[in-house]
Amino acid sequence: MTVIAKKIWVSGRVQGVSFRYYTQCEAERLGVNGYARNLPDGRVEVLAEGELASVRQLLNWLHTGPDTAQVTGLQEDEIAPTGLHGFETG
């Protein structure tokens, strides 16, 4: 089992459209740990940690997000896993 962690910044119409809630639902469905939080510049920051395949699936989902959102861009950085448990929004 290969565990990875990524920090992702999602741009577009992603605040005020339940993006964080739906991201949490998708992450929990995939068994991915981390968080999703709004940034002052209008983006959403996501930290995703889990099995390689599950994190990749979440990344694919983040490219479109929920029907209420309009994702225009994703930026991602690979970071060291820290052993997170659960997924939070804030």
C-alpha positions in Angstrom: 0.0 0.0 0.0 1.5 3.3 -1.1 0.3 6.3 0.9 0.7 9.8 -0.6 -0.4 13.3 0.3 -1.2 16.2 -1.9 -2.1 19.8 -1.3 -4.5 21.0 -4.0 -5.7 24.5 -4.7 -9.0 24.6 -6.7 -9.9 27.8 -8.6 -13.2 28.9 -10.1 -16.7 29.3 -8.7 -16.0 27.0 -5.7 -17.1 29.0 -2.7 -20.7 29.4 -1.7 -21.7 26.3 -3.8 -21.2 23.5 -1.2 -17.9 22.5 -2.7 -16.2 21.7 0.6 -19.2 19.6 1.7 -19.2 17.5 -1.5 -15.4 17.2 -1.4 -15.7 15.8 2.1 -18.4 13.3 1.0 -16.3 12.2 -2.0 -13.1 11.9 0.2 -14.9 9.9 2.8 -16.4 7.6 0.1 -12.8 7.0 -1.2 -11.2 6.6 2.2 -9.1 9.8 1.8 -8.1 11.8 4.9 -7.4 15.6 5.1 -9.4 18.8 4.8 -11.1 21.3 2.5 -11.1 25.0 3.4 -12.0 28.3 1.8 -9.2 30.7 1.1 -9.6 34.5 1.2 -8.7 34.7 -2.6 -11.8 32.7 -3.5 -10.0 29.3 -4.0 -10.5 26.2 -2.0 -7.5 24.4 -0.5 -7.7 20.6 -0.2 -5.2 18.4 1.6 -5.7 14.8 0.5 -3.8 11.9 2.1 -4.4 8.2 1.5 -3.7 5.3 -0.9 -2.3 6.4 -4.2 -5.3 5.2 -6.3 -7.8 6.9 -3.9 -6.1 10.2 -3.9 -5.9 10.1 -7.7 -9.6 9.4 -7.9 -10.3 12.4 -5.6 -8.0 14.6 -7.8 -10.0 13.5 -10.9 -13.3 14.4 -9.1 -11.9 17.8 -8.1 -11.4 18.8 -11.8 -15.2 19.2 -12.0 -16.4 19.0 -8.5 -20.2 19.1 -7.7 -22.7 20.2 -10.3 -23.0 23.6 -8.4 -19.4 24.5 -9.0 -17.4 25.7 -12.0 -13.8 24.6 -11.6 -11.4 26.6 -13.8 -8.1 25.3 -12.5 -6.2 23.0 -10.2 -2.7 23.4 -8.7 -1.2 20.6 -6.8 1.9 19.9 -4.7 3.0 16.5 -3.4 3.8 16.7 0.3 4.9 14.2 2.9 2.1 12.1 4.5 1.6 12.8 8.2 -0.8 10.1 9.2 -4.0 12.1 9.2 -7.3 10.5 10.2 -10.7 11.7 8.9 -11.7 14.5 6.7 -12.7 18.0 7.9 -14.0 21.2 6.3 -13.3 24.6 7.7 
